[in-house]
Amino acid sequence: MGEPKEEHPPITLKKAAKHFVTITTHRELVREGCFAVGLYYQGLTHDLSKYSPTEFLVGARYYQGTRSPNNAEREDIGYSTSWLHHKGRNRHHYEYWLDYTTRPEDGGDHIGVIPCKMPGRYVVEMFMDRIAASKVYHKGTYTQADPWNYYVQGHTWNALHPETRKLLEKLLLMLKDEGEEKTFAYIRAHLYQKKDPVEKLISKIKKS
């Protein structure tokens, strides 16, 4: 007799429908945030790969409604096939910007995988992504401190380029301490001042 087949959560129509609503609501929230600061193309195209079979079927299978299905898939099989597909197709994730360097001066005196500096517009989209995810999963209990708290709990800063980290943390803390309206206005005020508009934010932060 062969080895018994592994049991995984079933895909049901109900879970698929709820997952569709979750990712669509998330995209709507990101779109609203991106539009508010002038990132129209990114607002329209954010996370479209989540509707692909590779990602959507995993989301439907592991849907819980209170956290990412990718985490449930990791707990089940040890890694997330959906996430591996997603991170290589969406530039607002810092994992997209991990690359290999052959120059020790780029990697803190070592050769290997390093975080590359993210263009400012994708840092802003990542910021909007974190706000939207917090709103979707926290629902009525959401506060503007939630995206910062999630960032701190994740211990991901070592995987961020120093300038990317500085900008993201500035925006998350501004959201926490001063609110969404002022933070969005801060981003918007600098958005169209150069080809990659949000880069001006980075230069201002470096001087502060």
N, C-alpha and C positions, 0 to 999 in steps of 0.2 A: 504493500500500500504506500502511496505517496504521502508527503507531508500535508497536513490539513491547510486549507487556504486561510490566509489571514482575514480577519473580519474588520471591516472599516464601516464607518457610519454610512447609512444609505443616502442616496440622493432622492429627495422627494420633491414633488411639485410645489408643496407649501414652502419648503426651505428655499427652493430656487426662486420663488416669487419674492420671498422676504429678502433674500440676498440681492436680487435685482433692485428692489426699493432702496436698500441700504446704500449700494454703490451709486445709484442714480441720485439719491439725496446728497451723498457726499460730493459728487461732481457738481451738483447745483450750488452747494455752499462754496466750493472752491471757485466756481465760475463767478459768483457774486463778489467774492473777495478780489479775484484777479481783475474783473471789470472795474471795480472801485479804484484800482490803482493804475489802470490803463493797460494791463496785460491781456488783451482781448483774445489773441490767438491761443495763448496758453490756457486761458479760461475755457475756451471751446474744446481744446484737445486733451485736457487733463485726464489721465487714467483711462483712456479709451481701450487700452489692452485688457482691462478688467472684464470686458465683454467677450474676449476671445475664449474659445473652448478650453484652452489650457488653464486659464485663470478662473473663468466663470464656474466650471464644473467643480473645481476644488472649493470655491466659495460656497456653492450650493451643498456640497457634501458635508462641509465642516461648519456650516452656518450656526451661530449661537446668538448673535444680536447684541452682545455686550463687549465683544472684542474681535480682533481680526481672525478670520478663519485660518489664516496662514499659521498662527500660533497653535491652533488645534491640530493642523496637519503636521507641524513639527513634533508635537507631542505624540502623535500616532505613528509616524514613520521615521522620525529623526531629522527631517529636513522639509522644506516647503518647495514643491515643484512650481507652485503658483508664483512664489516670491522670486525664485531663480529666473523665471520667465519675465516677471514684471520689472525687476530692477535694471535689466539690461535694455529696456525700451522706454524708460521714463527718466528724463534728465533732471527732474526735481528731487531725485533721491541721491543722497551723497554716495551711496554704494556704486552708482553709475560711474562716478568719477575716481574710483580707485584704479590705479594703473601701476605698471612695473617700471622702475627706474634703473638704469645702469650707471647713473652718476651719483656717487656717495654724497656729494654736496646737496643733492635734492632730498635725500632720505635720511638726514641726520646722521651722516657718516656710515650709512649701510646701504647695500644694494638690495632691492626687493620691492614689495608692494607699498605704495605711498598714496595718500590722498592728494588729488589735484585740486587746485583752486576752482571753485564753481563760479560760472558767470553770475552776476548779481541777480539777473531776472529769474534764474532757477532757484536761487536762495529764497527769493520772495515767494515763488510758487511753493517751495518746500514749507515756508512759514504758513501760507494759506492752507496747505494740505494738513498741517498739524492742528490748526484751528478747527478745520472742518471735521477731522477725525474725532477730536475731543467733543465737539458738539453732537456728533452722531451717536457716540457711545455713552456719553454722560447724560444726554437728553436734557431733562428739566433741571438737573443739578449742575449743569455746566457753569464754570466761572472762568474769567479771563486769565486766571492763574493756571488752569489745567494744562495748556500746552507747555508752559515752562516746567511744571511739575513732572509731566511725562518725559520731557527732555532730560531732566536731571536724573530721573529713575533709570533711564536707558543707558547711562554711562557710555555714550557714543562719541564723546568729544574727541577722543584720541584718533578716531577714524575720519575726522574732519580736518581739512587744511586750516591752518591757523587763522587766515583771513576770513574763510567761510565761517568758521566757528564764531569769530568775533562779531560778524554781521548778524548771524542767526541769533546769537545770545542777546545782542542789543535789541533786536526786534521783539523777541519773546519777553524780555524784561520790560520793555516799553509797553507792550500789551498788558502785562501783569500789573504794572504800576500806574499806567496812565490811560489805558483803555484802547479799544479798537479804533474809535474815531480818530484820535490823535495819532495813533501809529500808522493808520492808512494814509492820513494827511501827510505825515512825514515822508512816507514812501512816494506818494504822488507828487510831492513838491520837487523831488529830485529825478523823477522818472524820465523826462524827455530832454535832459540836459546833455546827453552824449549818446553815441550809437548804442552802447549797452548802458541804458540810463541809470540803472541802480548801482553801477560801479562807482558813481559819485558818492553814494552812501559809504562805500568801503573806504574811499580816500578820506572822507571826513572823519570816520571812526579812527583811522590810523593816526590822524593828527591830534585826536583828542587825548 
